[in-house]
Amino acid sequence: QVHLAESGGGLVQTGGSLRLSCVGSGSVVSTTTMAWYRQAPGKQREFVARIRSSGTTSYADSVKGRFTISRDGVKVVLQMNSLKPEDTAVHYCNSGGTFWGQGTQVTVSS
């Protein structure tokens, strides 16, 4: 069983930054595709960013140029800059398309 634990969410003003972290059990972060998704109230969960075991990254169009996904040891990091109110959502870490963390709330005030 894979265990994922997110942290780093919070309340920030428009244009601000947050850094989300997801710590994975064992070697999951370095050996599987890791991704961030988010779900806003009343909306479906959507893809945000992905990093493959090779290091290749991909992003949703809505966050390109503002968010950066990376690995740092046993955790995967999502650096979020130039935040907008529409980024407000619970952000979830995903491993291998299968396992999910509990989520961390990101709120961007206008």
C-alpha positions in Angstrom: 0.0 0.0 0.0 1.3 3.4 -1.0 0.9 6.3 1.5 1.0 9.9 0.3 0.9 13.0 2.6 0.4 16.5 1.2 1.3 19.7 3.0 1.8 23.4 2.2 -1.7 24.6 1.4 -3.1 27.8 2.8 -4.6 31.2 2.1 -2.8 33.6 -0.2 -3.6 36.8 -2.1 -3.8 37.0 -5.9 -0.3 37.0 -7.3 1.2 35.2 -4.4 3.0 31.9 -4.2 2.6 28.6 -2.4 4.8 25.5 -2.3 3.0 22.2 -2.0 4.8 19.0 -0.9 3.8 15.4 -1.2 5.8 12.8 0.8 5.5 9.3 -0.5 6.1 6.0 1.3 9.1 3.9 0.2 10.6 4.7 -3.2 7.3 5.6 -4.8 8.2 9.2 -5.6 11.4 8.2 -7.5 10.1 5.2 -9.3 6.6 6.1 -10.4 4.8 8.8 -12.3 3.7 11.4 -9.7 1.0 14.0 -10.4 -1.0 16.8 -8.8 -4.7 17.2 -9.4 -7.2 19.6 -7.9 -10.9 19.8 -7.2 -12.8 23.1 -6.8 -16.2 23.1 -5.1 -18.9 21.8 -7.5 -16.4 20.8 -10.1 -14.7 17.6 -11.2 -11.2 16.8 -10.2 -8.7 18.0 -12.8 -5.2 17.4 -13.8 -2.6 20.0 -12.8 0.9 18.7 -13.4 2.8 15.4 -13.8 6.4 14.2 -13.5 7.5 10.9 -14.9 10.2 8.7 -13.5 12.4 9.9 -16.4 11.9 13.4 -15.2 9.7 14.5 -18.0 7.1 17.0 -16.9 3.7 18.1 -18.3 1.2 20.7 -17.2 -2.4 21.7 -17.7 -2.7 24.7 -20.0 -4.2 26.8 -17.1 -1.0 26.5 -15.0 1.8 26.5 -17.6 4.4 29.1 -16.9 3.2 29.6 -13.3 3.5 26.2 -11.7 6.6 23.9 -11.5 6.6 20.3 -10.5 9.8 18.6 -9.3 11.2 15.9 -7.1 13.2 16.4 -3.9 14.3 13.1 -2.4 11.2 11.3 -1.1 8.8 14.1 -2.0 7.3 15.7 -5.0 7.0 19.5 -4.9 4.5 21.8 -6.7 5.8 25.4 -6.7 2.8 27.7 -7.5 3.5 31.3 -8.5 1.3 34.1 -9.7 -1.7 32.5 -8.1 -5.2 33.4 -9.2 -8.6 33.0 -7.5 -9.4 30.3 -10.0 -6.6 28.2 -8.5 -8.7 27.8 -5.3 -9.2 24.1 -4.8 -8.2 21.1 -2.8 -5.0 19.9 -4.3 -4.3 16.1 -4.3 -1.1 14.2 -4.9 -1.3 11.0 -7.0 1.0 8.1 -7.5 0.9 5.9 -10.6 -2.6 7.0 -11.4 -3.8 4.8 -8.6 -3.0 6.1 -5.1 -4.2 9.5 -3.6 -3.3 11.6 -0.7 -5.8 13.3 1.5 -5.5 16.7 -0.2 -4.5 20.1 0.9 -6.6 23.3 0.6 -5.3 26.2 -1.5 -7.3 29.4 -1.3 -6.5 32.5 -3.3 -8.2 35.7 -2.4 -9.0 38.4 -4.9 
